[in-house]
Amino acid sequence: MTSVTESRRNTSPVSAAPTPNPGRRPGTGNAATATRTRTRRASNTAVWTVLGPLGVFALIIAAWYVVSYLVLDDKRRFLMPPPHEVVTDGLFGHNGREMIDGLMQTAIVSMIGLACAAVIGVAWAVAMHQARWLETALFPYAVVLQCIPILALVPLLGFWFGFGLQSRVLVCTIIALFPMVSNTLFGLKSVDRGYLDLFALRKASRWTTLKKLEFPAALPAIFAGLRISAGLAVVGAVVSDFFFKQGSVGIGMLIDNYRARLQSPQLFAAVLLASVFGVAVFMSFGWLSNRIIGNWSKNKF
């Protein structure tokens, strides 16, 4: 009886093990699925990157029309003219040419001021990075420049240096200086300690360490400072032009003129034009940052 049972047990069917596919590597299916998932997520992210801002823009335009036609009556509609009047009467009306000329003047002043702030700010930060006592002595004055109200300085700068291009560039430089100083100093201090020890082990000089290690490592922070300072430089150009009211006409002077004449569509158009220019400069430096450091730095701004 035992032999019969053993023979049955030996002859019972056994489930065959799955035969591996010789043309397929282990884990290939999982890798392909993960790749498709990442591609789908990237595509969805790209779509929402476009649809998100467009949706918010549509809501803003809709709210604008609601305020213009439902909240304000005909007598008070000049307080917020509808968007189509801003475009037709402001940007493409008979004042369109002077707005473009004013924007060009504002762009020249802001870019010169930004260049001065970038050079001075980077040099200031590098000097403070060389010695602790220099940072202790110089950094508080960078904070003071940041904390002083720029509107309080504009009349004094006009008295001291006149009301021309020089004073306007100086206002832009002052208002855009602190982000360059703080971001550059932060980037120089953020170098990995292991790399510094390696350069010290190779007996590299202070200049070699700065040129080949610290400054390249600080580039992401420097470009972040440039993006912030670019917007502030545009603000400084508009503010200085608004207060000085002499020399070449910029966006700030046009805003003040349209305000005095109660030209609401032109006033809104000038403000929007200055804002769009500031955003364009900000995005341009972001694109430049990704082109220069985006391929090798994980700290993308």
Secondary structure as GFF3:
##gff-version 3
##sequence-region A 1 301
A	DSSP	alpha_helix	2	11	.	.	.	ID=ss1
A	DSSP	alpha_helix	28	66	.	.	.	ID=ss2
A	DSSP	pi_helix	67	71	.	.	.	ID=ss3
A	DSSP	three_ten_helix	74	79	.	.	.	ID=ss4
A	DSSP	alpha_helix	83	85	.	.	.	ID=ss5
A	DSSP	pi_helix	86	91	.	.	.	ID=ss6
A	DSSP	alpha_helix	96	130	.	.	.	ID=ss7
A	DSSP	alpha_helix	132	147	.	.	.	ID=ss8
A	DSSP	alpha_helix	150	161	.	.	.	ID=ss9
A	DSSP	alpha_helix	165	189	.	.	.	ID=ss10
A	DSSP	alpha_helix	193	201	.	.	.	ID=ss11
A	DSSP	alpha_helix	206	209	.	.	.	ID=ss12
A	DSSP	pi_helix	210	214	.	.	.	ID=ss13
A	DSSP	alpha_helix	215	244	.	.	.	ID=ss14
A	DSSP	alpha_helix	251	261	.	.	.	ID=ss15
A	DSSP	alpha_helix	264	293	.	.	.	ID=ss16
###
